[in-house]
Amino acid sequence: MEEYEINYRKRYSRYIFSYVALAGILAILFVCGLNAGSVSISVKDVFRILFAGEGNEAQLNIIWQIRMPRIIAACVLGGELSLSGFLLQTFFRNPIAGPFVLGISSGAKLTVALSMIVLINYGFAVTSWFLISAAFAGSLLSMCFVLIISRKVSNMSMLVVSGVMIGYICSAVTDFVVTFADDSDIVNMHNWSLGSFSGIDWENIKVIAAVALVAVTAVFLCSKPIGAYQLGESYAKNMGVNIKLFRGVLIVLSSILSACVTAFAGPVSFVGIAVPHIVKSLMKTSKPILIIPACFLGGAAFCLFCDLVARTVFAPTELSISTVTAVFGAPVVIFIMLNKKKQI
């Protein structure tokens, strides 16, 4: 009995430490993001602007109109992308499944690019909700192809390879269309297609927050059936989970989460794979009710860190966010694959 209590306290302490550490890292990165840039604003001035509203007009505009929306977008979209990866890993029972690797982000990118080209050519305005709808359609289309392939192959490695090929095809078509576009607004989509949190304003933040609130809440409410599904389909059925409905919900939620990210920031690589693995290793558990909020915090911190690196390391030149996430996320994926091979 005493040994059980000791182990319980250790696990509980680890969970508390993990949440505090993730929240603390996120808070530090948040302040650093407001402080760093081509125009340096001291931490003291940042706090004065945030809590007292004091500062010159230039500093107020930089903080509230440029850096704050970008940082909030990086946090929320990073959390969404991490949760999307967690859902896909649960669905396919594969630790290297993710929206970017399976081609889902690339499918969303393709439909967004094509839809924008059609609307701009006919003189229509492009709204945030339209971008998300187009990205969601592309995500579902790519997911359908992945599901069809998953029924044809028994080896999950072949499924991942097939997803990568789908992603390459979608990216190639997108690059071809953008390259030969005439309109200057469409040509500027090239930067978006590489992935970036820049250019996001408060109107975009309202849409991003609305989608995140609904989707993340739905994911959290699914934590109990997800936990049952992790133990096998037979166990989940015995627990009263409707497998077909549940799998459909996972597909829709993961597609919505990844579509929102792609619509506003373009395709962002490796976050959906690396962050859930890091969080699980940190907390030493895979219980959804604990992992889901931790994944969101971890994804937010990871993307905020990568965005900070992207816009400061080679300033004033800014790197694409996918370049930086690949540098830090790819080693984690390699470690997962090597560790999985050792276990086999």
C-alpha positions in Angstrom: 0.0 0.0 0.0 2.8 2.4 0.9 4.7 1.6 -2.3 1.5 2.3 -4.3 1.1 5.7 -2.6 4.8 6.5 -3.2 4.4 5.7 -6.9 1.2 7.7 -7.1 2.9 10.7 -5.6 5.8 10.4 -8.0 3.5 10.3 -11.0 1.4 13.2 -9.7 4.6 15.2 -9.0 5.9 14.5 -12.5 2.6 15.6 -14.1 2.6 18.9 -12.0 6.3 19.5 -12.9 5.6 18.9 -16.6 2.7 21.3 -16.7 4.6 24.0 -14.8 7.7 23.5 -16.9 5.7 23.8 -20.2 3.7 26.8 -19.0 6.9 28.5 -17.7 8.8 27.9 -21.0 5.8 29.3 -22.9 5.6 32.4 -20.7 9.4 33.1 -21.1 9.2 32.6 -24.9 6.1 34.9 -25.1 8.0 37.7 -23.5 11.1 37.1 -25.6 8.9 37.2 -28.7 7.6 40.6 -27.8 11.0 41.8 -26.9 13.0 40.6 -30.0 12.9 41.9 -33.5 14.4 44.5 -35.8 13.3 47.1 -33.3 14.4 46.0 -29.9 12.0 46.8 -27.0 13.3 46.1 -23.5 11.5 43.7 -21.2 10.7 46.5 -18.9 9.1 48.5 -21.7 7.2 45.4 -22.8 5.6 45.0 -19.4 4.9 48.7 -19.2 3.1 48.6 -22.6 1.2 45.4 -21.7 0.0 46.3 -18.2 0.1 50.1 -18.1 -0.5 51.0 -21.7 2.5 53.4 -21.6 5.0 53.9 -24.4 5.5 55.8 -27.5 3.2 55.3 -30.5 5.8 53.4 -32.5 6.3 50.8 -29.7 2.6 50.5 -29.0 2.0 49.7 -32.7 4.9 47.2 -32.9 3.7 45.3 -29.8 -0.1 45.3 -30.3 -0.4 45.3 -34.1 2.6 43.3 -35.3 4.2 41.1 -32.6 1.2 40.2 -30.4 -1.0 38.8 -33.2 1.9 36.9 -34.6 2.9 35.4 -31.2 -0.7 34.5 -30.3 -1.1 32.8 -33.7 2.1 30.8 -33.2 0.9 29.6 -29.8 -2.6 28.7 -30.9 -1.7 27.2 -34.3 1.2 25.3 -32.8 -1.1 23.8 -30.2 -3.6 22.8 -32.8 -0.9 21.2 -35.0 0.4 19.2 -32.1 -3.1 17.9 -31.2 -3.7 17.0 -34.9 -0.6 14.9 -34.8 -1.7 13.2 -31.6 -5.0 12.3 -33.1 -3.5 10.9 -36.3 -0.9 8.9 -34.2 -3.9 7.5 -32.2 -5.9 6.7 -35.4 -3.1 4.9 -37.3 -1.3 3.6 -34.2 1.9 4.9 -35.6 4.3 7.3 -33.7 5.5 9.0 -36.9 2.0 9.7 -38.3 1.4 13.5 -38.7 -0.5 16.0 -40.9 2.7 17.0 -42.7 4.2 13.5 -43.2 0.8 12.0 -44.4 0.4 14.8 -47.0 -2.7 16.2 -45.2 -1.1 19.7 -44.9 0.0 19.6 -48.5 -3.5 18.8 -49.6 -4.9 21.7 -47.7 -2.2 24.0 -49.2 -3.2 22.9 -52.7 -6.9 23.6 -52.3 -6.2 27.0 -50.6 -3.9 28.1 -53.4 -6.3 27.0 -56.2 -9.3 28.5 -54.5 -7.5 31.9 -53.9 -6.4 32.0 -57.6 -10.0 31.4 -58.8 -11.5 34.0 -56.5 -8.8 36.6 -57.2 -9.2 36.1 -61.0 -12.9 36.7 -60.7 -12.5 39.7 -58.4 -13.9 38.1 -55.2 -12.7 38.9 -51.7 -11.0 36.1 -49.8 -12.2 35.7 -46.2 -10.6 33.8 -43.3 -13.6 31.4 -43.1 -13.3 30.6 -46.8 -9.6 29.8 -46.4 -10.3 27.4 -43.5 -13.1 25.8 -45.5 -10.9 25.3 -48.5 -8.1 23.9 -46.4 -10.5 21.6 -44.6 -11.7 20.2 -48.0 -8.1 19.6 -49.0 -7.3 18.0 -45.7 -10.2 15.6 -46.0 -9.4 14.8 -49.6 -5.8 13.9 -48.7 -7.0 11.9 -45.7 -9.4 9.9 -48.0 -6.4 9.0 -50.2 -4.4 7.9 -47.1 -7.3 5.8 -45.8 -7.7 4.1 -49.2 -4.0 3.3 -49.2 -4.2 2.1 -45.6 -6.7 -0.6 -46.6 -4.4 -1.8 -49.4 -1.1 -2.1 -47.4 -0.5 -3.9 -44.1 2.9 -2.3 -43.5 2.5 1.0 -41.7 5.9 2.1 -43.1 4.5 1.9 -46.6 1.5 4.0 -45.5 3.9 6.8 -44.4 5.8 6.5 -47.6 2.6 6.8 -49.6 1.6 9.8 -47.5 4.9 11.5 -48.3 4.3 10.9 -52.0 0.8 12.4 -51.8 2.4 15.4 -50.1 5.0 15.8 -52.8 2.4 15.6 -55.6 0.2 18.3 -53.9 3.2 20.5 -53.3 4.5 20.1 -56.8 1.1 21.1 -58.3 0.8 24.1 -55.8 4.3 25.3 -56.7 3.6 25.0 -60.5 0.4 27.0 -60.2 2.0 29.7 -58.0 5.1 30.0 -60.2 3.1 30.8 -63.3 0.5 33.0 -61.7 0.3 36.6 -63.1 -1.3 38.4 -60.2 1.2 39.9 -57.7 -1.0 38.8 -54.7 -0.8 35.2 -55.9 2.9 35.4 -56.5 3.3 36.5 -52.8 1.7 33.2 -51.9 5.1 31.6 -52.4 6.2 32.9 -48.9 3.0 31.5 -47.4 3.5 28.1 -49.1 6.8 27.8 -47.3 5.2 28.4 -43.9 5.1 31.7 -41.9 3.3 33.3 -39.0 3.9 36.8 -40.3 1.1 39.0 -41.6 -1.6 37.7 -39.2 -3.8 40.4 -37.8 -6.4 40.6 -35.1 -9.3 39.7 -37.4 -7.5 36.4 -38.2 -6.9 35.8 -34.5 -10.6 35.9 -33.9 -11.2 33.2 -36.4 -8.3 31.1 -35.3 -9.4 31.4 -31.6 -13.0 30.4 -32.5 -11.9 27.3 -34.4 -9.4 26.4 -31.7 -11.9 26.7 -28.9 -14.4 24.4 -30.6 -12.0 21.9 -31.9 -9.8 21.6 -28.8 -12.8 21.3 -26.6 -14.2 18.5 -28.8 -10.8 16.7 -28.6 -10.7 17.0 -24.8 -14.3 15.7 -24.6 -13.1 12.7 -26.6 -10.3 11.9 -24.1 -12.2 8.9 -22.6 -12.9 7.1 -25.9 -9.4 7.9 -27.1 -8.0 6.2 -24.0 -10.2 3.1 -24.6 -9.2 3.1 -28.3 -5.5 3.1 -27.4 -6.0 -0.2 -25.6 -7.4 -1.8 -28.8 -10.6 -1.8 -30.9 -12.0 -4.8 -29.1 -11.6 -3.2 -25.7 -13.1 0.1 -27.0 -16.2 -1.8 -28.3 -16.6 -3.5 -25.0 -16.5 -0.1 -23.3 -19.4 1.0 -25.6 -17.4 3.1 -28.1 -18.9 3.2 -31.6 -15.7 2.5 -33.6 -16.9 3.8 -37.0 -18.3 7.0 -35.5 -15.3 7.5 -33.3 -12.8 7.1 -36.2 -14.9 9.5 -38.3 -14.7 12.1 -35.4 -10.9 11.6 -35.2 -10.6 12.3 -39.0 -12.8 15.4 -38.9 -11.1 16.9 -35.8 -7.6 16.2 -37.0 -8.5 17.7 -40.5 -10.0 20.8 -38.9 -7.0 21.4 -36.7 -4.4 21.0 -39.5 -6.6 23.0 -41.9 -6.7 26.0 -39.6 -2.9 26.0 -39.4 -2.4 25.6 -43.1 -5.0 28.3 -44.0 -3.2 31.0 -42.0 0.5 29.8 -41.7 1.0 27.4 -44.6 2.3 23.9 -44.1 4.4 23.5 -40.9 6.5 20.4 -40.8 7.3 17.9 -38.0 5.5 19.7 -35.1 2.6 17.1 -35.2 5.1 14.3 -34.9 7.8 15.6 -32.6 5.8 17.4 -29.9 3.4 14.5 -28.9 6.4 12.2 -28.5 8.3 14.8 -26.4 5.3 15.4 -24.2 4.7 11.6 -23.7 8.4 11.1 -22.8 8.3 14.0 -20.4 5.2 12.9 -18.6 5.8 9.1 -18.9 2.2 8.5 -19.7 -0.1 8.4 -22.8 -3.4 9.1 -20.9 -5.3 11.4 -23.2 -6.8 13.5 -20.4 -3.3 14.4 -19.4 -1.6 14.4 -22.8 -4.1 16.6 -24.7 -3.6 19.8 -22.7 0.1 19.1 -22.4 0.3 18.6 -26.2 -1.3 22.0 -26.8 1.1 23.7 -24.4 4.1 21.9 -25.9 3.0 22.7 -29.5 2.5 26.3 -28.6 6.0 26.5 -26.9 7.7 24.6 -29.8 6.2 26.8 -32.5 6.8 30.0 -30.6 10.5 29.0 -30.1 10.9 28.2 -33.8 9.2 31.4 -34.9 11.6 33.4 -32.6 14.5 31.6 -34.2 13.1 32.1 -37.7 12.9 35.9 -37.3 16.0 36.7 -35.2 18.9 34.4 -36.1 19.5 35.9 -39.6 17.6 39.2 -39.1 16.5 41.2 -41.0 16.2 38.1 -43.3 13.4 35.8 -42.0 13.5 32.0 -42.4 10.4 30.0 -43.2 8.9 28.4 -40.1 9.0 25.0 -41.7 12.7 25.3 -42.2 13.3 25.8 -38.4 10.7 23.2 -37.2 12.4 20.7 -39.5 15.8 21.4 -38.0 14.5 20.8 -34.5 11.8 18.3 -35.2 13.5 15.9 -37.7 16.0 14.6 -35.1 13.1 13.7 -32.8 11.5 11.7 -35.7 14.8 9.9 -36.4 15.1 9.0 -32.8 11.6 7.6 -32.8 12.3 5.5 -35.8 15.6 4.2 -34.4 14.0 3.4 -31.0 11.1 1.6 -32.6 13.6 -0.5 -34.6 15.4 -1.5 -31.5 12.2 -2.5 -29.8 11.4 -4.8 -32.8 
